[in-house]
Amino acid sequence: MTDERTADGGTADQRTGDERTGDGRGTPERVLWVTGGGSGTGAAAAQVAARSGWRLVLSGRRTDRLDAVAAGIRAAGGTADVLPLDATDPEAVTTARDAVLERHGRIDGLVLSAGLNTPRRRWDDQTMTDFRAVLDTDLTAVVQVVDAALPALRRSGGVVVVVSSYAGWSPQPGAGVAYSASKTALGPVVRTLNQQEAPHGVRATHLCPGDVATDFLDQRPSVPDAAARAVMLTPEDVGRAIGFVLDAPAHVRIDDLVLSPVSQR
């Protein structure tokens, strides 16, 4: 991890009141970095956060989708930056973190919503190549981004939302070997972050949504039809939950948050 220096080279203890509040008038210009921001829950969370006054930095692998989400946020009067990123690449994560700080000078929040699964997810049909790819995206990349952003989050007393899964809260064999293992492991990732970084004001949430009607469902062995999707959560449902966490008072920590459709089994 990088050291505890501010964007202008000073230490955290040397910050002035104006630097802490952004505009000098007591209203923080909060910067939110979203991975997986080009679609689904990441895009919905970004839109909700923008309406609440956050400045958005959107990362993901598909630049065209990031551009579309950013354009929508700007058209609605918000502020959004696009920063393409493969979060499984450690060097790329460090470079992206540096770019966020160079452009905005701070990081006040993370929403980590990039995810991967595979139709071949059972012991009798998975491959180790697919297994590693899912863990790299759903677990290791989350830790890499948090680790890279942590010095800045310490300075701001920032908030982290790790978008996990219902399978990370309640075992779901159908979710797959790799996916279930990675999402379950995110619980301890969040707990240790909360336990060890509380003195800096950093707080994190393990967010576990149930079935959400996004294109992520296309990765299932049996793809749900329109009728099945109609009774699922929407990305906007999850986005509002993320917005609630992001805008909670600084002394409030939401350790775990599970939301699911009434139809969830």
ABEGO torsion letter per residue (X at the ends): XBBABBAAGBBAAABBAAAAAGAGAGBBBBBBBBBGAABEAAAAAAAAAAAAGBBBBBBEABAAAAAAAAAAAAAAGBBBBBBBBBAABAAAAAAAAAAAAAAAGBBABBBBABBBBBABABAAABBAAAAAAAAAAAAAAAAAAAAAAAAAAAAAGBBBBBBBBAAAABBBAAAEAAAAAAAAAAAAAAAAAAAAAAAAGBBBBBBBBBBBBBAAAAABABBBBAAAAAABBBAAAAAAAAAAAAABBAABBBABBBBBBAABX
